[in-house]
């Protein structure tokens, strides 16, 4: 992911940007076609407010597909090998634990996989 930039149009500071593979909602979890490569931007509104926003690609940054409010994250795991879905993720994506992030925010769970 690339580093900090100002985004005056949005009135926020971009802390990090880059592509991640995002998991679908739980009911479509094991459908590989439901997993999507998305362009993520970590935005800082102020010292206490951050948002992880995602887009179809880097060129569509004026059309967000969704976002995760950092303040609503209740669980965050780097390398989530203890999660019950980990075996399926590792087998399907052939990824190392270090490249996977698990987020529980509000009533939704996300797995984010770094392509590198």
C-alpha positions as CSV (number, residue, x, y, z in Angstrom):
1,X,0.0,0.0,0.0
2,X,1.2,3.5,-0.8
3,X,1.6,6.2,1.9
4,X,0.1,9.5,3.1
5,X,-1.6,12.0,0.7
6,X,-4.0,14.9,1.2
7,X,-7.4,14.6,-0.4
8,X,-8.8,18.1,-0.3
9,X,-11.9,17.2,-2.2
10,X,-12.9,14.7,0.5
11,X,-11.6,16.9,3.3
12,X,-9.6,13.9,4.6
13,X,-6.0,12.7,4.6
14,X,-5.2,9.4,2.9
15,X,-3.0,7.3,5.2
16,X,-2.6,4.2,3.0
17,X,-3.9,3.0,-0.3
18,X,-3.7,-0.3,-2.2
19,X,-5.5,-3.4,-3.5
20,X,-6.8,-6.2,-1.3
21,X,-9.1,-9.1,-1.9
22,X,-12.3,-8.6,0.1
23,X,-14.5,-11.4,1.4
24,X,-18.2,-11.4,0.6
25,X,-21.0,-11.5,3.2
26,X,-21.2,-14.8,5.2
27,X,-24.0,-16.3,3.0
28,X,-21.7,-16.1,-0.1
29,X,-18.4,-16.9,1.6
30,X,-17.6,-20.1,-0.2
31,X,-18.4,-18.8,-3.6
32,X,-15.0,-17.9,-5.0
33,X,-16.6,-15.5,-7.5
34,X,-18.0,-13.5,-4.7
35,X,-14.5,-12.6,-3.4
36,X,-13.5,-9.3,-5.0
37,X,-10.3,-7.5,-5.6
38,X,-10.9,-3.9,-4.4
39,X,-8.9,-0.7,-4.1
40,X,-8.8,0.4,-0.4
41,X,-8.1,3.8,1.0
42,X,-7.5,4.4,4.8
43,X,-8.8,7.9,5.4
44,X,-8.2,10.1,8.4
45,X,-11.0,12.7,9.1
46,X,-9.4,13.9,12.3
47,X,-7.3,12.5,15.2
48,X,-10.1,10.2,16.3
49,X,-12.0,9.3,13.1
50,X,-10.7,7.0,10.4
51,X,-12.5,5.1,7.7
52,X,-11.4,2.2,5.4
53,X,-13.2,2.9,2.1
54,X,-13.1,0.6,-0.9
55,X,-13.7,1.1,-4.6
56,X,-13.9,-1.1,-7.7
57,X,-10.4,0.2,-8.7
58,X,-8.0,3.1,-8.3
59,X,-9.6,5.0,-11.2
60,X,-13.1,4.9,-9.6
61,X,-12.2,6.8,-6.4
62,X,-15.2,9.1,-6.7
63,X,-17.6,6.1,-6.5
64,X,-17.1,4.2,-3.2
65,X,-18.6,0.7,-3.0
66,X,-18.5,0.7,0.8
67,X,-16.6,1.6,3.9
68,X,-15.6,0.3,7.4
69,X,-15.7,2.8,10.2
70,X,-12.6,2.1,12.3
71,X,-14.4,3.1,15.5
72,X,-17.0,0.3,14.8
73,X,-14.4,-2.5,14.7
74,X,-14.9,-4.8,17.7
75,X,-12.4,-7.6,16.6
76,X,-9.3,-7.4,14.6
77,X,-6.9,-10.3,13.9
78,X,-3.8,-10.3,11.9
79,X,-2.9,-13.8,10.8
80,X,-6.3,-15.3,11.8
81,X,-5.2,-19.0,11.8
82,X,-7.5,-19.7,14.8
83,X,-10.6,-18.6,12.9
84,X,-12.9,-21.4,11.8
85,X,-12.8,-20.3,8.2
86,X,-9.0,-20.0,8.0
87,X,-8.4,-23.5,6.5
88,X,-10.8,-22.7,3.6
89,X,-9.1,-19.4,3.0
90,X,-5.6,-20.8,3.1
91,X,-6.5,-23.7,0.8
92,X,-8.4,-21.5,-1.7
93,X,-6.0,-18.5,-1.9
94,X,-2.7,-20.3,-1.1
95,X,-1.8,-17.3,1.2
96,X,0.3,-17.1,4.2
97,X,-1.3,-16.0,7.5
98,X,0.7,-12.8,7.5
99,X,-1.2,-11.6,4.4
100,X,-4.7,-12.0,5.9
101,X,-6.6,-9.6,8.1
102,X,-9.9,-10.4,9.9
103,X,-12.2,-7.6,10.9
104,X,-15.5,-7.7,12.8
105,X,-17.2,-4.3,12.4
106,X,-20.8,-3.7,13.4
107,X,-22.7,-6.8,12.2
108,X,-20.3,-7.8,9.4
109,X,-17.2,-9.8,9.2
110,X,-14.4,-9.1,6.6
111,X,-11.4,-11.0,5.6
112,X,-8.9,-8.9,3.6
113,X,-6.1,-10.6,1.8
114,X,-3.0,-8.8,0.6
115,X,-2.0,-9.9,-2.9
116,X,1.7,-9.6,-2.1
